[in-house]
C-alpha cells in the first residue's frame, strides 16, 4: 500500500510540475506579445503553438479590456484552481487509503 501511495505521489507531483511549467509558458507568452516580431522566431512560434489553443478558449468568453486581453490572467487562474483541485484529490485518496 505504501508503494501505491509513493507512485501516486510522484504522479501528482509530476502533474504539479507540468502545471507550473505551462503557467510559466503562459507568462512568457504574455510578455512576448509586447514584442510581436518575436513570434517569427522558432522559439516564439513554439511557445505560441503550445499556449494559444488554451488561451483561445478564454478569448471566446472574455473580451479584451481597453485592447488588453485578460485571457492569460484567467488561464493562469484556471491552472491554479486545477492544481489545487488535484492536490485536494490526492489528499482525499491518501486519507481514504490510510483510513483517517
C-alpha distances in whole Angstrom, upper triangle without the diagonal:
4,5,5,6,9,10,11,12,14,15,17,18,20,21,23,24,26,27,29,30,32,33,35,36,38,39,41,42,44,45,46,48,51,52,52,53,50,49,51,49,46,44,45,45,41,40,42,41,37,38,41,39,37,40,42,40,41,44,45,44,45,49,50,52,55,54,50,47,45,42,40,40,38,36,35,34,32,30,29,29,26,25,24,23,20,19,20,17,15,15,15,12,10,12,12,8,9,12,15
4,5,5,6,9,10,10,12,14,15,16,18,20,21,22,24,26,27,28,30,31,33,35,36,37,39,40,42,43,45,47,49,50,50,52,48,47,50,47,45,42,43,44,40,39,41,40,36,37,40,39,36,39,42,40,40,44,45,44,45,48,49,50,54,53,49,46,44,41,39,39,37,35,33,33,32,29,28,28,26,23,23,23,20,18,19,17,14,14,15,13,10,13,13,9,9,13,15
4,5,5,6,8,10,11,12,14,15,17,18,20,21,23,24,26,27,29,30,32,33,35,36,37,39,41,42,43,45,48,48,49,50,46,45,47,45,42,40,41,41,38,37,39,38,34,35,38,37,35,38,40,38,39,43,44,43,44,48,48,50,53,52,48,45,43,40,38,38,37,35,33,33,31,28,28,28,25,23,24,23,20,19,20,18,15,16,17,14,12,15,15,12,12,16,18
4,5,5,6,8,10,11,12,14,15,17,18,20,21,23,24,26,27,29,30,32,33,35,36,37,39,41,42,44,46,47,47,48,45,44,46,44,41,39,40,40,36,35,37,36,32,33,36,34,32,35,38,36,37,40,41,41,42,45,46,48,51,50,46,43,41,38,36,36,35,32,31,31,29,26,26,25,23,21,21,20,17,17,17,15,12,14,14,11,10,13,13,10,11,15,17
4,5,5,6,9,10,10,12,14,15,16,18,20,21,22,24,25,27,28,30,31,33,34,36,37,39,40,42,44,46,46,47,44,43,45,43,41,38,39,39,36,34,36,35,32,32,35,34,31,34,36,35,35,39,40,39,40,43,44,46,49,48,44,41,39,36,34,34,32,30,29,28,27,24,23,23,21,18,19,18,15,14,15,13,9,10,12,9,7,11,11,8,9,13,14
4,5,5,6,9,10,10,12,14,15,16,18,20,21,22,24,26,27,29,30,32,33,34,36,37,39,41,43,44,44,46,42,41,43,41,39,36,37,38,34,33,35,34,31,31,35,33,31,34,36,35,35,39,40,40,40,44,44,46,48,47,44,41,38,36,34,33,33,30,28,28,27,24,23,24,21,19,19,19,16,15,16,15,11,13,15,12,10,14,15,12,13,16,18
4,5,5,6,9,10,11,12,14,15,16,18,20,21,23,24,26,27,29,30,31,33,35,36,37,39,42,42,43,44,40,39,41,39,36,34,35,35,32,31,33,32,28,29,32,31,29,32,34,33,34,37,38,38,39,42,43,44,47,46,43,39,37,35,32,32,31,29,27,28,26,23,23,23,20,18,19,19,15,15,17,15,12,14,15,12,12,15,16,13,15,18,20
4,5,5,6,8,10,11,12,14,15,17,18,20,21,23,24,26,27,29,30,31,33,35,36,38,40,41,41,43,39,38,41,39,36,33,34,35,31,30,32,31,27,27,30,29,27,29,32,30,31,34,35,35,36,39,40,42,45,44,40,37,35,32,30,30,29,26,25,25,23,20,20,20,17,15,16,15,12,11,13,11,8,11,12,9,9,13,13,11,13,16,18
4,5,5,6,8,10,10,12,14,15,16,18,20,21,22,24,26,27,29,30,32,33,34,36,39,40,40,42,38,37,40,38,35,32,33,34,30,29,31,30,27,27,30,29,26,29,32,30,31,34,35,35,35,39,39,41,43,42,39,36,33,31,29,29,28,25,23,23,22,19,18,19,16,14,14,14,11,10,12,11,8,10,12,10,9,13,14,13,14,17,17
4,6,5,6,9,10,10,12,14,15,16,18,20,21,22,24,26,27,28,30,32,33,35,37,38,38,39,36,35,37,35,32,30,31,31,28,27,29,28,24,25,29,28,25,28,31,30,30,33,35,35,35,38,39,40,43,42,38,35,33,31,28,28,28,25,23,24,22,19,19,20,17,14,16,16,13,12,15,14,11,13,16,14,13,17,18,16,17,20,21
4,5,5,6,9,10,11,12,14,15,16,18,20,21,23,25,26,27,29,30,31,33,36,37,37,38,35,33,36,34,31,28,29,30,26,25,27,26,22,23,26,25,23,25,28,27,28,31,32,32,33,36,36,38,41,40,36,33,31,28,26,27,26,23,21,22,20,17,17,18,15,13,15,14,11,11,14,12,10,13,15,13,13,17,17,16,18,21,22
4,5,5,6,9,10,11,12,14,15,16,18,20,21,23,24,26,27,29,30,32,34,35,36,37,34,33,35,34,31,28,29,29,26,24,26,26,22,22,25,24,21,24,27,25,25,29,30,30,30,34,34,36,39,38,34,31,29,26,24,24,23,20,19,19,17,14,14,15,12,9,11,11,7,8,11,9,7,10,13,11,12,15,16,16,17,20,20
4,5,5,6,9,10,11,12,14,15,17,19,20,21,23,24,26,27,29,30,33,34,34,36,32,31,34,32,30,27,28,29,25,23,26,25,21,22,25,24,22,24,27,26,26,29,31,31,31,34,34,36,38,37,34,31,29,26,24,24,23,21,18,19,18,15,14,15,13,10,12,13,10,9,13,12,10,12,15,14,14,17,19,18,19,22,22
4,5,5,6,9,10,10,12,14,15,16,18,20,21,22,24,26,27,29,31,32,32,33,30,29,31,29,27,24,25,26,22,21,23,22,19,19,23,22,20,23,25,25,25,28,30,30,30,33,33,35,38,36,33,30,28,25,23,23,23,20,18,19,18,14,15,16,14,11,14,15,11,12,15,15,12,15,18,17,17,20,21,21,22,25,25
4,5,5,6,9,10,11,12,14,15,17,18,20,21,23,24,25,27,30,31,31,32,29,28,30,29,26,24,24,25,21,19,21,21,17,17,20,19,17,20,22,21,22,25,27,27,27,30,30,32,35,34,30,27,25,22,20,20,20,17,15,16,15,11,12,13,10,8,11,12,8,10,13,12,11,14,16,16,16,20,21,20,22,25,25
4,5,5,6,9,10,10,12,14,15,17,18,20,21,23,24,26,28,30,30,32,29,28,31,29,27,24,24,25,22,20,22,22,18,17,21,20,17,19,23,22,22,25,27,26,26,29,29,31,33,32,29,26,24,21,19,19,18,16,13,14,13,10,10,11,9,6,9,11,8,9,12,13,11,14,16,16,17,20,21,21,22,25,24
4,5,5,6,9,10,11,12,14,15,16,18,20,21,22,24,27,28,28,30,26,25,28,26,24,21,22,23,20,17,20,20,16,16,20,20,18,20,23,22,22,25,27,28,27,30,30,31,34,32,29,26,24,22,19,19,19,16,14,16,15,12,12,14,13,10,13,14,12,12,16,16,15,17,20,20,20,23,24,24,25,28,27
4,5,5,6,8,10,11,12,14,15,16,18,20,21,23,25,26,26,28,24,23,26,24,22,19,19,20,17,15,17,17,13,13,17,17,14,17,20,19,20,23,25,25,25,28,28,30,32,30,27,24,22,20,17,18,18,15,13,15,14,10,12,14,12,10,13,14,12,14,17,17,16,19,21,21,21,24,25,25,27,29,29
4,5,5,6,9,10,11,12,14,15,16,18,20,21,24,25,25,27,24,23,26,25,23,20,20,20,18,15,17,17,13,12,16,15,13,15,18,17,17,20,22,22,22,25,25,26,29,28,24,21,19,17,14,15,14,11,9,11,10,7,8,10,9,7,11,12,11,12,15,16,15,18,20,20,21,24,25,25,27,29,29
4,5,5,6,9,10,11,12,14,15,17,18,20,22,24,24,26,23,22,25,24,22,19,19,20,18,15,17,18,14,13,17,17,15,16,20,19,19,21,24,24,23,26,25,26,29,27,24,21,19,17,14,14,15,12,10,12,12,8,9,12,11,9,12,14,13,13,17,18,17,19,22,22,23,25,27,27,28,31,30
4,5,5,6,9,10,11,12,14,15,16,19,21,22,22,24,20,19,22,21,19,15,16,17,14,12,14,15,12,11,15,16,14,15,19,19,19,21,24,25,24,26,25,27,29,27,24,21,20,18,14,16,16,13,11,14,14,11,12,15,14,12,15,17,16,17,20,21,20,22,25,25,25,28,30,30,31,33,33
4,5,5,6,9,10,10,12,14,15,17,19,20,20,22,19,18,21,20,18,15,15,15,13,10,12,12,9,8,12,12,10,12,15,15,16,18,20,21,20,23,22,24,26,24,21,18,17,14,11,13,14,10,9,12,12,9,11,14,12,12,15,16,15,17,20,20,20,23,25,25,26,29,30,30,32,34,34
4,5,5,6,9,10,11,13,14,16,18,19,20,22,19,18,22,21,20,17,16,17,15,12,13,15,11,9,13,14,11,11,15,15,15,17,20,20,19,21,20,22,24,22,19,16,15,13,9,10,11,8,6,9,10,7,9,12,12,11,14,16,15,17,19,20,21,23,25,26,26,29,30,31,32,34,33
4,5,5,6,8,10,11,12,14,16,17,19,20,17,17,20,19,18,14,14,16,14,10,13,15,12,10,14,16,14,14,17,18,17,19,22,23,21,23,21,23,25,23,19,17,16,15,11,12,14,11,9,13,14,11,12,15,15,14,17,19,19,19,22,24,23,25,28,28,29,31,33,34,35,37,36
4,5,5,6,9,10,10,12,15,16,16,17,14,14,17,16,15,11,10,12,10,7,9,11,8,7,10,13,11,11,15,16,16,17,20,21,20,22,20,22,24,22,18,16,16,14,10,13,14,11,10,14,14,12,14,17,16,16,19,21,20,21,24,25,25,27,30,30,31,33,35,35,37,39,38
4,5,5,6,9,10,11,13,15,15,17,15,14,17,17,17,14,12,13,12,8,9,11,9,6,9,11,9,8,12,13,13,14,17,18,16,18,17,19,20,18,15,13,12,10,6,9,11,8,7,11,12,10,12,15,15,15,18,20,20,21,24,25,25,28,29,30,31,34,35,36,37,39,38
4,5,5,6,9,10,12,14,15,17,15,15,18,18,18,14,13,15,14,10,11,14,12,10,12,15,13,11,15,17,15,16,19,20,18,19,17,18,20,18,14,13,12,11,7,9,12,10,8,12,14,12,13,17,17,17,19,21,22,22,25,26,27,29,31,32,33,35,36,37,38,40,39
4,5,5,6,9,10,11,13,14,11,12,15,14,14,11,9,12,12,8,10,13,12,10,12,15,14,13,16,18,17,18,21,22,20,21,19,20,21,19,16,15,15,14,10,12,15,13,12,16,17,15,17,20,20,19,22,24,24,25,28,29,29,31,34,34,35,37,39,39,41,43,42
4,5,5,6,9,10,10,13,10,9,13,13,13,11,8,10,10,7,7,10,10,7,9,12,12,10,13,15,15,15,18,19,18,18,16,18,19,17,14,12,13,11,9,12,14,12,12,16,16,15,17,20,20,20,23,25,25,26,29,30,30,32,34,35,36,39,40,41,42,44,43
4,5,5,8,10,11,14,12,12,15,16,17,14,11,13,14,10,10,13,13,10,10,14,13,10,13,15,14,13,17,18,16,16,14,15,16,14,10,9,10,9,7,9,12,11,11,14,16,15,17,20,20,21,23,25,25,27,29,30,31,33,35,36,37,39,40,41,43,44,43
4,5,6,8,10,12,10,11,15,15,16,14,11,14,15,11,12,15,15,13,14,17,16,14,17,19,18,17,21,22,19,19,16,17,17,15,12,12,13,13,10,12,15,15,14,17,19,18,19,22,23,23,25,27,28,29,31,33,33,35,37,38,39,41,43,44,45,46,45
4,5,5,7,9,7,8,11,11,13,11,8,11,12,10,9,13,14,12,13,16,16,14,16,19,18,17,21,22,20,20,17,19,19,16,14,13,15,14,12,15,18,16,16,19,21,20,22,25,25,25,27,29,29,31,33,34,35,37,39,40,41,43,44,45,46,48,48
4,5,5,9,8,8,12,13,15,13,10,12,14,11,10,13,14,12,12,15,16,13,14,18,16,15,18,20,18,17,14,16,15,12,10,10,13,13,11,14,16,16,16,19,20,20,22,25,25,26,28,30,30,32,34,35,36,38,40,41,42,44,45,46,48,50,49
4,6,9,9,10,13,15,17,15,12,15,17,14,13,17,18,16,15,19,19,16,18,21,19,17,21,22,20,18,15,16,15,12,11,12,14,15,13,15,19,18,18,21,23,23,24,27,28,28,30,32,33,34,36,38,38,40,42,43,44,46,48,49,50,52,51
4,6,6,8,10,12,14,13,10,13,15,14,13,16,18,16,16,20,20,18,19,23,22,20,23,25,23,21,18,19,18,15,14,15,17,18,16,19,21,21,21,24,25,25,26,29,30,30,33,34,35,36,39,40,40,42,44,45,46,48,50,50,52,54,53
4,5,6,8,10,13,13,9,11,14,13,11,14,16,15,14,18,19,17,17,21,20,18,21,24,22,20,17,19,18,15,14,15,18,17,16,19,22,20,21,24,25,25,27,30,30,30,33,35,35,37,39,40,40,43,45,45,46,49,50,51,52,54,53
4,5,6,8,11,12,9,10,14,13,12,15,17,17,16,20,21,20,20,24,24,22,24,27,25,24,21,23,22,19,18,18,21,21,19,22,25,23,24,27,28,28,30,32,32,33,36,37,37,39,41,42,42,45,47,47,48,51,52,53,54,56,56
4,5,6,9,8,6,8,11,10,10,13,15,15,15,18,20,18,19,23,23,21,24,27,25,24,22,24,23,20,18,18,21,20,18,21,23,22,22,25,26,25,27,30,30,30,33,35,34,36,39,39,39,42,44,44,45,48,49,49,51,53,52
4,5,8,8,4,5,8,8,7,10,12,12,12,15,17,16,17,20,20,19,22,24,23,22,20,23,23,19,18,17,20,18,17,20,22,20,21,24,25,24,26,29,28,29,32,33,33,35,37,38,38,41,42,43,44,47,47,48,50,52,51
4,7,8,7,6,10,11,10,12,15,15,15,18,20,19,19,23,24,22,25,27,26,26,24,26,26,22,21,21,23,22,20,24,26,24,25,28,28,27,30,32,32,32,35,36,36,38,41,41,41,44,46,46,47,50,50,51,52,55,55
4,6,5,6,8,10,10,12,14,15,16,19,21,20,21,24,25,24,27,29,28,28,26,28,28,25,23,22,25,23,21,24,26,24,24,28,28,27,29,32,31,31,34,36,35,37,40,40,40,42,44,44,45,48,49,49,51,53,53
4,6,5,6,9,10,10,12,14,15,18,20,20,21,24,25,24,27,29,29,29,27,30,30,26,25,24,25,23,21,25,26,24,24,28,27,26,28,31,30,29,33,34,33,35,38,38,37,40,42,42,43,46,47,47,48,51,51
4,5,5,6,9,10,11,12,14,17,18,18,20,22,23,23,26,28,27,27,26,28,28,25,23,22,23,21,19,22,24,21,21,25,25,23,25,28,27,26,30,31,30,32,35,35,35,37,39,39,40,43,44,44,46,48,48
4,5,5,6,9,10,11,12,15,16,15,17,20,21,20,23,25,24,24,22,24,25,22,20,18,20,18,16,20,21,19,19,23,23,22,24,27,26,26,29,31,30,32,35,35,35,38,40,40,41,43,44,45,46,49,48
4,5,5,6,9,10,10,13,15,15,16,19,20,19,22,24,24,24,22,25,26,22,21,19,21,19,17,21,22,19,20,24,23,22,25,27,26,27,30,31,30,32,35,35,35,38,40,40,41,44,44,45,47,49,49
4,5,5,6,9,10,12,14,15,16,18,20,20,22,25,24,25,24,27,28,24,22,20,21,19,17,20,21,18,19,23,22,20,23,25,24,24,28,28,27,29,32,32,32,35,37,36,38,41,41,41,43,46,46
4,6,5,6,8,11,12,12,14,16,17,17,20,22,22,22,21,24,25,22,19,17,18,16,13,17,18,15,15,19,19,17,20,22,21,21,25,26,25,27,30,30,30,33,35,35,36,39,39,40,41,44,44
4,5,5,6,9,10,10,11,14,15,14,17,20,19,20,18,21,22,19,17,15,16,14,12,16,17,14,16,19,19,17,20,23,22,22,26,27,26,28,31,31,31,34,36,36,37,40,41,41,43,45,45
4,6,6,7,10,11,11,14,16,15,17,20,20,21,21,24,25,22,20,17,19,16,15,18,19,15,17,20,19,18,21,23,22,22,26,26,26,28,31,30,31,34,35,35,37,39,40,40,42,44,44
4,6,7,8,10,11,13,15,15,18,20,20,21,21,24,26,23,20,18,18,15,13,17,17,13,14,18,16,15,18,20,18,19,22,23,22,24,27,27,27,30,32,31,33,36,36,37,39,41,41
4,6,6,6,9,11,12,12,15,17,17,18,17,20,22,20,17,14,14,11,9,13,13,10,11,15,14,12,16,18,17,17,21,21,21,23,26,26,27,29,31,31,33,35,36,37,38,40,40
4,5,5,6,9,10,10,12,15,15,15,15,19,20,17,15,12,13,10,10,13,13,11,13,16,15,15,18,20,18,20,23,23,23,26,28,28,29,32,33,33,35,38,38,39,41,43,43
4,6,5,7,9,10,11,14,15,16,17,20,23,20,18,15,15,11,12,15,14,11,14,16,14,14,18,19,17,19,22,22,22,25,27,26,28,31,31,32,34,36,36,37,40,41,41
4,6,6,7,9,11,12,13,15,16,19,22,19,17,14,13,9,9,12,11,7,10,13,10,10,14,15,14,16,19,19,19,22,23,23,25,27,28,29,31,33,33,34,37,38,38
4,5,5,6,9,10,10,12,12,15,18,16,13,10,10,6,6,10,9,6,10,12,11,11,15,16,15,17,20,20,21,24,25,25,27,29,30,31,33,35,36,37,39,40,40
4,5,5,6,9,10,11,12,16,18,16,14,11,11,8,10,13,11,10,13,15,13,15,18,19,18,20,23,23,24,26,28,28,29,32,33,33,36,38,38,39,41,43,42
4,6,6,7,9,12,13,17,20,18,16,12,12,8,11,13,10,9,13,13,11,13,16,16,16,18,21,20,21,24,25,25,27,30,30,31,33,35,35,37,39,40,39
4,5,5,6,9,10,13,17,15,13,9,8,5,8,10,7,7,11,11,10,12,15,15,15,18,20,20,21,24,25,25,27,29,30,31,33,35,35,37,39,40,39
4,5,5,6,8,11,14,12,11,8,8,6,9,11,10,10,13,14,13,16,18,19,19,21,23,23,25,27,28,29,31,33,34,35,37,39,39,41,43,44,43
4,6,7,10,13,16,15,14,11,11,9,13,14,12,12,16,16,15,17,20,20,20,23,25,24,26,29,29,29,32,34,34,35,38,39,39,41,44,44,44
4,6,10,12,16,15,14,11,10,9,13,13,11,12,15,15,14,17,19,18,19,22,23,23,25,27,28,28,31,33,33,34,37,38,38,40,42,43,42
4,7,9,12,12,11,8,7,7,10,11,9,11,14,13,13,16,18,18,19,22,23,23,25,27,28,29,31,33,33,35,37,38,39,41,43,43,42
4,6,9,9,9,7,8,8,12,12,12,14,16,16,17,20,21,21,23,25,26,27,29,31,32,33,35,37,37,39,41,42,43,45,47,47,46
4,6,5,5,4,6,8,11,12,12,14,16,17,18,20,22,22,24,26,27,28,30,32,33,34,36,38,38,40,42,43,44,46,48,49,47
4,5,5,6,7,10,13,12,13,16,17,17,19,22,22,23,25,27,28,29,31,33,34,35,37,38,39,41,43,44,45,47,49,49,48
4,6,8,10,13,15,15,16,19,20,21,22,25,26,27,29,30,31,32,35,36,37,39,41,42,43,45,46,47,49,51,52,53,51
4,6,9,12,14,14,16,18,19,20,22,24,25,26,28,30,31,32,34,35,37,38,40,41,43,44,46,47,48,50,52,53,51
4,6,9,10,11,13,14,16,17,19,20,21,23,25,26,27,29,31,32,33,35,37,38,39,41,43,44,45,47,48,49,48
4,5,7,9,10,11,13,14,15,17,19,20,21,23,25,26,27,29,31,32,33,35,36,38,40,41,42,44,45,46,45
4,6,5,7,9,10,11,12,15,16,17,18,20,21,23,25,26,27,29,31,32,33,35,37,38,39,41,42,43,42
4,5,5,6,9,10,10,12,14,15,16,18,20,21,22,24,25,27,28,30,31,33,34,36,37,39,40,41,40
4,6,5,6,8,10,10,12,14,15,16,18,20,21,22,24,25,27,29,30,31,33,35,36,37,39,40,39
4,5,5,6,9,10,11,12,14,15,17,18,20,21,23,24,26,27,29,30,32,33,35,36,38,39,37
4,5,5,6,9,10,10,12,14,15,16,18,20,21,22,24,26,27,28,30,31,32,34,36,37,35
4,5,5,6,9,10,10,12,14,15,16,18,20,21,23,24,26,27,29,30,31,33,35,36,35
4,5,5,6,9,10,10,12,14,15,17,18,20,21,23,24,26,27,29,30,32,33,34,33
4,5,5,6,9,10,11,12,14,15,16,18,20,21,22,24,26,27,28,30,31,32,31
4,5,5,6,9,10,10,12,14,15,16,18,20,21,22,24,26,27,29,30,31,30
4,5,5,6,9,10,10,12,14,15,16,18,20,21,23,24,25,27,28,30,29
4,5,5,6,9,10,11,12,14,15,17,18,20,21,23,24,26,27,28,27
4,5,5,6,9,10,10,12,14,15,16,18,20,21,22,24,26,26,25
4,5,5,6,9,10,10,12,14,15,16,18,20,21,23,24,25,25
4,5,5,6,9,10,11,12,14,15,17,18,20,21,22,24,23
4,5,5,6,9,10,11,12,14,15,17,18,20,21,22,21
4,5,5,6,9,10,10,12,14,15,16,18,20,21,20
4,5,5,6,9,10,11,12,14,15,16,18,20,19
4,5,5,6,9,10,11,12,14,15,16,18,17
4,5,5,6,9,10,11,12,14,15,16,15
4,5,5,6,9,10,10,12,14,15,15
4,5,5,6,9,10,11,12,14,14
4,5,5,6,8,10,10,12,11
4,5,5,6,9,10,10,10
4,5,5,6,8,10,10
4,5,5,6,8,9
4,5,5,6,5
4,6,5,7
4,5,8
4,6
4
